[in-house]
Amino acid sequence: MKIQLFRRVELPSHMLVTELIAWTALGRAPEVELTESRSHPGRYEVIDWRQSSDCFYDGTPDIMGFPFSESEFSIVGQTVDYDEYIKLWGIVGSETSEEIIDRHERVWASLEAHGVDKLSADRQADKEEVLREAQIADKLRYIEMSFQPLIDRATAKAFGALSEGTLKSEAWLLTDIDDPEAEPQTVEVPASSWTLKGFSLTDSSLICRSDKYHAVRVNLNDAFTLFDRPGTSAIPANGQVFGDTMLIETDHPVMQHRRPVGRPPKGNASARDVIKNVFHGRLRRGELPGKKEAQIQEVIEFAREAFGEELSRTTAQSYLKSIL
C-alpha cells in the first residue's frame, strides 16, 4: 500500500480547448495561474492568464507539449525507462525531427541572406547536433504513439460539442484589422466556424476564412457538465482530506503529470538553439577563450551579428552553462 499526497488546486473559470482535450484524454486538470495584464492604457490588473489579452500577442502554452508522466504511461499499458525518457525529452521537447531540421534550416538561410558567410565550421557543428536531435525526436515520438488514439478520441468529442453548438466557446479576435490602434476583443466563436483543419492543438487557436481566433476557451462549468469524467479508467483509492491536502492509499500508480506553469517563454528559440550548437562546436574545436567573461562576450557578439539580438549577460551565461 502506497501513501501519496495531493493538493487542492484552484480551477479557472475558463479552460482552453486544448486543456479540455487534455482533461478528457488523460485527466489533466487546469489550474489558475495569475499574471499581471494591461486592462487599459497605463492600468494593470492581476488575472488568470487565460483571460488576458496577452494571449493574443504572446500565444498560449502548448498544453500537450509537455512530457507524459509515468502514471500516464500506465494508462496505455506501456512500460518505459522513465528516467531515460525525461532525459531525452529535455533535449528535444515535443518537436518532431522534421520540425527541428526545418527550424534550423530557416535560421541558417536567414543568416546567409544577411551576409553572415564566415560560419562554415559553426554551421557544420550545428548540422551534426541537429541530426542527433532529430534522431532523438524520432525515438520519443515513437514512444509516445500509444497516446495518439486517446488524444484523437478526445479531440473528436470536443470538436463535436463545439461544432454542434452544444458547448460554446470564446476567443480573442482583432475585430477591426484596419485600425492600427485597435485592441483584441473577446468574442463568441460561432459553431459554424469550427473545422478540424482550422484548429491548432498547439496553441488552442482557430482559423476560419479571414479570422484567426486566439486562445479559444470554454466555460469550465459548461465543459465539466458535458465531460465530467476523463475517458480513461479510474484508479481505486481511499483518501482523507486535511485542509487543502488529500492523503490517499492505493496499490496502483496514481495519475500525475508535469503541467505548464505561467506564461509561455518569450524569445527566439531557434536563435537560442543555434547559438548553443555553434558554441558547443567551438568548444569541441578548442576555439573558446579560457576566461568565462570573454566567453560570455563572444556569445553576446555572435547573437548581435547573426540575429540582430541584444542578449543580456545573464541570458548569454545561461546558454554557455548548458554546454560547458
C-alpha positions as CSV (number, residue, x, y, z in Angstrom):
1,M,0.0,0.0,0.0
2,K,1.4,3.4,-1.0
3,I,0.7,6.7,0.5
4,Q,0.6,9.8,-1.7
5,L,-0.3,13.4,-1.1
6,F,-2.4,15.6,-3.4
7,R,-3.0,19.3,-3.0
8,R,-6.2,21.1,-3.9
9,V,-6.0,23.3,-7.0
10,E,-8.0,26.4,-7.8
11,L,-9.8,25.8,-11.1
12,P,-10.1,28.7,-13.5
13,S,-13.4,30.0,-14.7
14,H,-12.5,29.1,-18.3
15,M,-10.2,26.4,-19.8
16,L,-8.5,26.3,-23.2
17,V,-10.0,23.9,-25.7
18,T,-6.6,22.1,-25.6
19,E,-7.0,21.8,-21.8
20,L,-10.4,20.3,-22.3
21,I,-8.9,17.7,-24.6
22,A,-6.1,17.0,-22.1
23,W,-8.7,16.5,-19.4
24,T,-10.9,14.2,-21.5
25,A,-7.9,12.2,-22.8
26,L,-5.7,12.0,-19.7
27,G,-7.4,13.5,-16.7
28,R,-5.2,16.6,-16.6
29,A,-6.9,19.3,-14.7
30,P,-6.4,23.0,-15.4
31,E,-5.2,25.4,-12.7
32,V,-5.4,29.1,-12.1
33,E,-2.2,30.9,-12.9
34,L,-2.2,34.6,-12.1
35,T,-0.5,37.2,-14.3
36,E,-0.3,41.0,-14.5
37,S,-2.2,42.2,-17.5
38,R,-2.9,45.6,-19.1
39,S,-6.6,46.3,-18.8
40,H,-6.5,49.9,-20.0
41,P,-3.6,52.2,-21.2
42,G,-1.4,52.7,-18.1
43,R,-3.5,50.4,-15.9
44,Y,-2.8,46.8,-15.0
45,E,-4.8,44.1,-13.2
46,V,-3.9,40.6,-11.8
47,I,-6.0,37.9,-13.5
48,D,-5.8,34.4,-14.7
49,W,-3.7,34.3,-17.9
50,R,-6.4,32.7,-19.9
51,Q,-8.5,35.9,-19.5
52,S,-5.6,38.2,-20.5
53,S,-5.2,39.8,-23.9
54,D,-1.5,38.8,-23.7
55,C,-2.7,35.5,-25.1
56,F,-3.4,37.3,-28.4
57,Y,0.1,38.8,-28.6
58,D,2.2,36.2,-26.9
59,G,0.3,33.0,-27.6
60,T,-0.6,30.3,-25.1
61,P,1.5,27.4,-23.6
62,D,1.5,24.3,-25.6
63,I,-0.7,22.3,-23.1
64,M,0.0,19.0,-24.8
65,G,3.7,19.8,-25.4
66,F,4.9,18.5,-22.1
67,P,6.2,15.0,-21.2
68,F,3.8,12.3,-20.3
69,S,4.0,11.1,-16.7
70,E,4.9,7.7,-15.6
71,S,1.4,7.2,-14.4
72,E,0.0,8.3,-17.8
73,F,2.1,5.6,-19.5
74,S,0.4,3.1,-17.2
75,I,-2.9,4.2,-18.6
76,V,-2.0,2.9,-22.1
77,G,-0.3,-0.1,-20.6
78,Q,3.2,0.9,-21.7
79,T,6.4,0.3,-19.7
80,V,9.2,2.8,-20.3
81,D,12.6,3.7,-18.8
82,Y,11.1,6.9,-17.4
83,D,14.4,8.5,-16.4
84,E,15.8,8.0,-19.9
85,Y,12.5,9.3,-21.4
86,I,12.7,12.5,-19.4
87,K,16.4,12.9,-20.2
88,L,15.7,12.7,-23.9
89,W,12.6,14.9,-23.6
90,G,14.8,17.6,-22.0
91,I,16.9,17.7,-25.2
92,V,14.2,18.0,-27.9
93,G,10.9,18.6,-26.1
94,S,7.8,18.0,-28.2
95,E,9.2,18.8,-31.6
96,T,9.3,16.2,-34.5
97,S,12.5,15.6,-36.4
98,E,11.1,17.4,-39.4
99,E,10.3,20.5,-37.3
100,I,13.8,20.5,-35.8
101,I,15.5,20.3,-39.2
102,D,13.2,22.8,-40.8
103,R,13.6,25.3,-38.0
104,H,17.4,25.3,-38.2
105,E,17.5,25.4,-42.0
106,R,15.3,28.5,-41.9
107,V,17.7,30.1,-39.4
108,W,20.8,29.5,-41.4
109,A,19.0,30.6,-44.6
110,S,18.2,33.9,-42.8
111,L,21.9,34.2,-41.7
112,E,23.1,33.7,-45.3
113,A,20.6,36.2,-46.6
114,H,22.0,38.8,-44.2
115,G,25.6,38.2,-45.4
116,V,26.8,36.1,-42.5
117,D,29.1,33.9,-44.5
118,K,32.1,33.2,-42.2
119,L,30.5,30.5,-40.1
120,S,31.0,27.3,-42.1
121,A,32.6,25.4,-39.3
122,D,29.9,26.6,-36.9
123,R,27.2,25.5,-39.4
124,Q,28.7,22.1,-39.7
125,A,28.7,21.7,-35.9
126,D,25.1,22.8,-35.8
127,K,24.1,20.3,-38.5
128,E,25.7,17.5,-36.6
129,E,23.8,18.4,-33.5
130,V,20.6,18.8,-35.4
131,L,20.8,15.3,-36.9
132,R,21.4,13.9,-33.4
133,E,18.4,15.8,-32.0
134,A,16.3,14.6,-35.0
135,Q,17.1,11.0,-34.2
136,I,16.2,11.6,-30.5
137,A,12.9,13.2,-31.6
138,D,12.0,10.2,-33.8
139,K,12.6,7.9,-30.9
140,L,10.5,9.9,-28.5
141,R,7.6,10.4,-30.9
142,Y,7.6,6.6,-31.4
143,I,7.5,6.0,-27.7
144,E,4.5,8.4,-27.4
145,M,2.5,7.0,-30.3
146,S,0.3,5.0,-27.8
147,F,-1.3,8.2,-26.6
148,Q,-2.5,9.3,-30.0
149,P,-5.7,7.3,-30.0
150,L,-6.7,8.8,-26.6
151,I,-5.9,12.3,-27.9
152,D,-7.7,11.8,-31.2
153,R,-10.9,10.5,-29.5
154,A,-10.9,13.4,-27.0
155,T,-10.4,15.9,-29.9
156,A,-13.3,14.4,-31.8
157,K,-15.6,14.6,-28.7
158,A,-14.6,18.3,-28.1
159,F,-15.0,19.2,-31.8
160,G,-18.4,17.5,-31.9
161,A,-19.7,19.5,-29.0
162,L,-18.2,22.8,-30.3
163,S,-19.3,22.4,-33.9
164,E,-22.8,21.4,-32.9
165,G,-23.1,24.4,-30.5
166,T,-23.6,22.1,-27.5
167,L,-20.6,23.7,-26.0
168,K,-20.0,27.4,-26.6
169,S,-16.5,28.9,-26.9
170,E,-14.9,32.3,-26.9
171,A,-11.6,33.7,-28.0
172,W,-9.5,36.8,-28.6
173,L,-10.1,38.4,-32.0
174,L,-8.9,41.6,-33.6
175,T,-12.3,42.8,-34.9
176,D,-11.0,45.9,-36.8
177,I,-7.9,45.0,-38.7
178,D,-7.8,48.3,-40.5
179,D,-7.4,50.3,-37.2
180,P,-3.8,50.4,-36.1
181,E,-4.9,51.4,-32.6
182,A,-7.5,48.6,-32.3
183,E,-7.3,46.2,-29.3
184,P,-8.2,42.5,-29.4
185,Q,-11.7,41.8,-28.1
186,T,-13.3,38.7,-26.5
187,V,-15.9,37.3,-28.9
188,E,-18.0,34.2,-29.1
189,V,-16.8,31.7,-31.7
190,P,-19.7,30.7,-34.0
191,A,-20.3,27.0,-34.0
192,S,-20.2,27.1,-37.8
193,S,-16.6,28.3,-37.7
194,W,-15.3,25.0,-36.3
195,T,-13.3,22.8,-38.6
196,L,-10.7,20.3,-37.6
197,K,-8.4,21.6,-40.3
198,G,-8.6,25.1,-38.8
199,F,-7.9,24.2,-35.2
200,S,-4.4,24.1,-33.7
201,L,-3.9,21.8,-30.8
202,T,-0.6,23.5,-30.1
203,D,-1.9,26.9,-29.1
204,S,-5.7,26.5,-29.0
205,S,-6.3,28.8,-31.9
206,L,-8.8,28.5,-34.7
207,I,-8.6,29.9,-38.3
208,C,-11.8,30.4,-40.2
209,R,-11.7,32.2,-43.5
210,S,-10.0,35.6,-42.8
211,D,-10.4,35.3,-39.0
212,K,-7.9,33.8,-36.5
213,Y,-9.3,33.2,-33.1
214,H,-6.6,33.3,-30.4
215,A,-6.7,31.3,-27.1
216,V,-10.0,29.6,-27.8
217,R,-11.5,28.7,-24.4
218,V,-14.7,27.4,-22.9
219,N,-16.5,27.9,-19.6
220,L,-15.2,25.3,-17.2
221,N,-18.6,24.5,-15.6
222,D,-20.2,24.0,-19.0
223,A,-17.3,21.8,-20.1
224,F,-17.4,19.7,-17.0
225,T,-21.2,19.3,-17.3
226,L,-20.6,17.6,-20.7
227,F,-17.3,15.9,-19.9
228,D,-17.4,15.3,-16.1
229,R,-15.0,12.3,-16.3
230,P,-11.9,11.6,-18.4
231,G,-12.1,8.8,-20.9
232,T,-9.6,6.7,-19.0
233,S,-10.2,4.1,-16.3
234,A,-10.3,5.4,-12.7
235,I,-7.8,4.1,-10.1
236,P,-9.4,2.9,-6.9
237,A,-8.1,4.7,-3.8
238,N,-9.0,5.6,-0.2
239,G,-8.5,9.2,0.8
240,Q,-8.7,11.6,3.6
241,V,-8.7,15.4,3.3
242,F,-6.6,17.6,5.7
243,G,-7.1,21.3,4.9
244,D,-6.1,21.6,1.2
245,T,-4.2,18.3,1.1
246,M,-5.6,14.9,0.4
247,L,-3.8,11.8,1.6
248,I,-4.6,8.6,-0.3
249,E,-3.7,5.0,0.0
250,T,-3.5,2.8,-3.1
251,D,-1.7,-0.2,-4.6
252,H,-1.9,1.3,-8.1
253,P,0.1,4.0,-9.8
254,V,-1.6,7.4,-9.3
255,M,-2.1,9.8,-12.2
256,Q,0.4,12.7,-12.2
257,H,1.8,14.9,-14.9
258,R,4.1,17.8,-15.5
259,R,1.9,20.8,-16.4
260,P,2.9,24.1,-17.9
261,V,3.5,26.8,-15.3
262,G,2.9,30.5,-16.0
263,R,3.2,32.2,-19.4
264,P,5.0,30.6,-22.4
265,P,8.6,31.6,-22.7
266,K,9.4,34.5,-24.9
267,G,12.4,35.0,-27.2
268,N,13.8,33.4,-30.3
269,A,14.0,29.7,-29.6
270,S,15.7,29.0,-33.0
271,A,18.4,31.5,-32.3
272,R,18.9,30.1,-28.8
273,D,19.4,26.5,-30.2
274,V,21.7,27.6,-32.9
275,I,23.8,29.6,-30.5
276,K,24.1,26.6,-28.2
277,N,25.1,24.3,-31.1
278,V,27.6,26.8,-32.5
279,F,29.4,27.3,-29.2
280,H,29.3,23.6,-28.5
281,G,31.2,23.1,-31.7
282,R,33.7,25.8,-30.9
283,L,34.2,24.2,-27.5
284,R,35.0,20.9,-29.2
285,R,37.4,22.6,-31.6
286,G,39.1,24.4,-28.7
287,E,38.2,27.8,-30.1
288,L,36.6,29.3,-27.0
289,P,38.7,31.8,-24.8
290,G,39.7,30.5,-21.5
291,K,38.1,33.2,-19.4
292,K,34.4,33.0,-18.6
293,E,33.8,36.7,-19.2
294,A,35.4,36.5,-22.6
295,Q,33.2,33.5,-23.5
296,I,30.0,35.5,-22.4
297,Q,31.1,38.4,-24.6
298,E,31.6,36.1,-27.6
299,V,28.0,34.8,-27.2
300,I,26.6,38.3,-27.0
301,E,28.6,39.5,-30.0
302,F,27.6,36.4,-32.1
303,A,23.9,36.9,-31.3
304,R,24.2,40.6,-32.3
305,E,25.9,39.8,-35.5
306,A,24.0,36.8,-36.6
307,F,20.5,37.6,-35.4
308,G,20.4,41.2,-34.5
309,E,19.5,40.3,-30.9
310,E,20.9,42.0,-27.8
311,L,21.3,39.3,-25.3
312,S,21.7,40.1,-21.6
313,R,24.7,38.9,-19.8
314,T,22.5,36.5,-17.8
315,T,21.0,35.0,-20.9
316,A,24.3,34.5,-22.6
317,Q,25.7,32.9,-19.4
318,S,22.7,30.5,-19.3
319,Y,23.4,29.4,-22.9
320,L,27.0,28.7,-22.0
321,K,26.1,26.9,-18.8
322,S,24.2,24.3,-20.8
323,I,27.2,23.3,-22.9
324,L,30.2,23.8,-20.6
